[in-house]
Amino acid sequence: MDMPITELPLTGIDVYAMPREQGEWVLRRQLAAAYRLVDHFGWTELIYGHLTARVPGEAPHFLINPFGLNYDEVTASNLVKIDLDGTIVEPSPHPVNYAGFVIHSAVHMAHASRHRVVMHTHTRAGMAVCALKDGLKPISMVSTAFHGKLSHHDYEGPSLDLDERGRLLKNLGDNQAMMLRNHGLLVTGRSVPEAFLRLYRLERACQIQIDAAAAGALNVMGDNLAAKSGADMDAFSERESSQGIGDLEFAALIRKLDKTDPGWRH
């Protein structure tokens, strides 16, 4: 592309098919926007949790938030580049939360094209449903998007043990969403927009379940209806997103961010 790097579109584009420098700059902006959106929706847990993305190129390098910054302080340029061990590979004035990358590195290590982006949150509703014995139930349209496609991983502590990576990866299997029991939510995607849309839907499904359970008995769908609804949602996403799953929604959210504070772009 001949346009200046700062004017490249942020959606409807495959960053991994672009020249490495251009692809990384677009990816940095996408990921910074995702951090700001997590803050916008109130899904933060102080400075904790991570959204990570694999950088274009052969080297297994990833972008992660600077540890200690609020999500509304994350920008495209202050994201930190690390390797699979959580070691910083380019100069940065910011540290990273090594322990926090244990979960992400496990997922990034396998099925690289499906798990280019990993998002892990500690939200109130997400942690609440993860603490329920029966977990997420098919009681809403968004929850059916995960029917038969939601993995579970038992709590082993605050993910400080590298040995947990193999168990976590085994439990994830072929899915792109996981309930970390007694912990929080985890989703993956082939792109930032795709992963963010998946995170939004999973978080919304948890919020609906908590609200509905507080109001009365849950009306749980049968397996056939839940499976059909989930398949229909997948088909809709594929049909309506000719440029990539989540691109339309993410572009709209970027416009919302730019109306209040476009500083995340820099």
C-alpha positions in Angstrom: 0.0 0.0 0.0 1.2 3.5 -0.9 -0.7 5.5 1.7 1.2 6.7 4.8 1.3 4.1 7.6 -0.7 6.3 10.0 -3.6 6.4 7.5 -4.0 2.7 6.9 -7.5 1.3 7.6 -7.9 -0.6 10.9 -10.6 -3.0 9.8 -11.3 -4.9 6.6 -7.6 -5.7 6.4 -5.5 -8.8 7.1 -2.4 -7.5 9.0 -0.7 -10.8 8.5 -0.8 -10.5 4.7 0.8 -7.0 4.8 4.5 -6.0 4.9 5.7 -6.7 8.5 6.1 -3.1 9.6 2.8 -2.0 8.2 1.0 -5.0 9.6 2.5 -4.5 13.1 1.5 -0.8 13.2 -2.1 -1.6 12.2 -2.1 -4.4 14.8 -0.8 -2.1 17.5 -3.7 0.3 16.8 -6.3 -2.4 16.8 -5.0 -3.9 20.1 -4.8 -0.4 21.7 -8.4 0.2 20.7 -9.4 -3.1 22.2 -7.9 -2.1 25.5 -9.7 1.2 25.5 -13.0 -0.6 24.7 -12.5 -3.0 27.6 -12.1 0.1 29.8 -15.2 1.7 28.1 -17.4 -1.2 28.9 -16.2 -1.5 32.5 -14.5 -4.9 32.1 -11.3 -4.0 33.8 -9.9 -5.4 37.0 -7.5 -2.6 38.1 -4.4 -3.1 36.0 -4.7 -6.8 35.6 -5.8 -9.1 32.7 -4.4 -9.1 29.3 -5.2 -8.8 25.6 -2.3 -10.1 23.5 -1.7 -10.4 19.8 0.9 -12.2 17.7 3.0 -9.8 15.6 3.3 -10.4 11.9 6.5 -12.1 10.8 8.3 -15.3 11.4 9.4 -14.7 15.0 6.9 -15.7 17.7 6.6 -12.2 19.2 3.5 -10.7 20.8 2.1 -7.4 21.9 1.0 -7.0 25.5 -0.1 -4.1 27.8 2.6 -2.3 29.8 2.1 -3.6 33.4 1.0 -0.9 35.8 -0.9 1.2 33.3 -4.7 1.6 33.3 -6.4 0.3 30.2 -7.3 3.9 29.3 -3.6 4.7 29.2 -2.7 2.0 26.7 -1.7 3.4 23.3 -0.4 1.8 20.0 3.2 2.9 20.7 3.4 1.9 24.4 2.3 -1.7 23.9 5.3 -4.0 24.7 6.7 -6.6 22.4 7.6 -9.9 24.1 8.5 -13.5 23.2 6.8 -16.8 24.3 8.6 -16.7 27.6 7.3 -13.2 28.4 10.7 -11.6 27.8 10.8 -8.1 26.4 12.4 -8.2 22.9 12.5 -4.5 22.1 13.4 -1.5 24.3 10.5 -0.3 26.4 10.3 1.9 29.5 7.5 -0.4 30.8 7.6 -3.8 32.5 5.2 -6.6 31.7 3.4 -9.0 34.0 5.3 -12.2 33.4 2.9 -14.3 35.4 0.0 -13.0 33.5 1.4 -14.2 30.2 1.6 -17.9 31.3 -2.1 -18.3 30.2 -1.6 -16.4 26.9 1.6 -18.2 25.9 -0.1 -21.6 26.3 -2.7 -20.6 23.8 -0.5 -18.8 21.4 1.9 -21.8 21.2 -0.7 -23.9 19.3 -3.0 -23.4 16.3 -1.2 -20.2 15.6 -3.6 -19.0 12.8 -6.8 -19.5 15.0 -5.2 -18.1 18.2 -3.4 -15.1 16.9 -5.2 -13.0 19.5 -6.0 -14.0 23.1 -8.2 -11.9 25.4 -8.5 -12.8 29.1 -10.6 -10.7 31.5 -11.6 -10.7 35.2 -15.1 -9.2 35.0 -17.7 -9.3 37.7 -20.2 -11.2 35.6 -17.6 -13.4 34.0 -16.0 -14.4 37.2 -19.5 -15.0 38.7 -20.5 -17.5 36.0 -17.1 -19.1 36.2 -17.8 -19.7 39.9 -21.1 -21.5 39.2 -21.0 -25.3 39.2 -23.1 -25.5 36.0 -21.4 -22.6 34.3 -22.9 -20.9 31.3 -26.4 -22.1 30.3 -28.2 -21.6 26.9 -30.7 -19.0 28.0 -30.1 -16.2 25.5 -29.2 -15.7 21.9 -25.6 -14.7 22.7 -25.1 -17.7 25.0 -26.1 -20.1 22.2 -23.1 -18.9 20.2 -21.0 -20.9 22.7 -23.2 -24.0 22.9 -21.0 -27.0 22.4 -18.0 -24.7 21.7 -17.0 -23.6 25.2 -14.1 -25.2 27.0 -13.4 -25.3 30.8 -10.3 -25.3 32.8 -10.1 -25.9 36.6 -8.5 -23.3 38.8 -4.9 -24.1 39.8 -4.0 -20.8 41.4 -3.0 -17.4 39.8 -1.3 -19.1 36.9 2.3 -18.9 38.0 3.3 -22.5 37.1 4.6 -23.0 33.6 3.5 -26.6 33.8 -0.1 -25.4 33.7 0.3 -24.4 30.1 0.0 -27.9 28.8 -3.1 -28.7 30.8 -4.8 -25.4 29.8 -4.1 -26.0 26.1 -5.4 -29.6 26.3 -8.6 -28.4 27.9 -9.1 -25.6 25.3 -9.0 -28.2 22.5 -10.4 -26.9 19.2 -12.5 -24.2 20.8 -11.9 -20.4 20.8 -13.6 -19.7 24.1 -13.0 -21.0 27.6 -14.4 -20.5 31.1 -11.5 -20.5 33.6 -13.3 -21.9 36.6 -13.2 -19.7 39.7 -11.1 -17.3 37.6 -12.4 -15.5 34.5 -13.1 -15.6 30.7 -10.7 -16.3 27.8 -11.3 -16.0 24.1 -9.2 -16.2 21.0 -9.5 -15.1 17.4 -7.7 -14.9 14.1 -7.8 -11.1 14.4 -8.4 -8.4 17.0 -11.9 -7.6 15.8 -12.9 -11.3 15.7 -11.6 -11.9 19.2 -13.2 -8.8 20.6 -16.6 -9.7 19.2 -16.3 -13.1 20.8 -15.3 -11.5 24.1 -18.3 -9.1 23.9 -20.7 -12.0 23.3 -19.3 -14.2 26.1 -19.3 -11.3 28.6 -22.9 -10.3 27.6 -24.0 -13.9 28.0 -22.6 -14.0 31.5 -24.3 -10.6 32.4 -27.7 -11.9 31.1 -27.4 -15.1 33.1 -26.6 -13.3 36.3 -29.4 -10.8 35.8 -31.9 -13.5 34.9 -31.0 -15.8 37.8 -31.4 -12.9 40.2 -34.9 -12.3 38.8 -36.3 -15.9 38.8 -35.9 -19.4 37.5 -33.9 -19.7 34.3 -35.7 -20.8 31.1 -33.0 -23.1 29.6 -33.2 -24.0 26.0 -33.0 -27.6 24.8 -29.9 -28.9 23.1 -31.5 -28.9 19.6 -32.7 -25.3 19.8 -29.5 -24.0 21.4 -27.4 -25.8 18.7 -29.5 -24.4 15.9 -29.4 -20.9 17.3 -25.6 -21.1 17.7 -25.2 -22.3 14.1 -27.4 -19.5 12.8 -25.4 -16.9 14.7 -22.2 -18.3 13.1 -23.7 -18.3 9.7 -24.9 -14.7 10.2 -21.4 -13.6 11.3 -19.8 -15.2 8.3 -22.3 -13.8 5.8 -22.4 -10.3 7.1 -18.6 -10.0 7.5 -17.2 -10.3 4.0 -14.0 -8.6 5.2 -13.6 -10.5 8.4 -15.6 -11.6 11.4 -16.1 -8.7 13.8 -14.9 -6.0 11.4 -18.2 -4.2 11.1 -18.8 -4.1 14.9 -15.2 -3.1 15.6 -15.2 -0.3 13.0 -18.3 1.1 14.7 -16.6 0.9 18.1 -13.5 2.7 16.8 -15.7 5.5 15.7 -17.1 5.7 19.2 -13.6 5.8 20.7 -12.5 8.6 18.4 -15.4 10.8 19.4 -14.1 11.0 23.0 -10.3 10.4 22.9 -8.3 9.4 19.8 -5.1 9.3 21.8 -5.0 5.5 21.8 -3.9 5.7 18.1 -0.5 7.1 18.9 
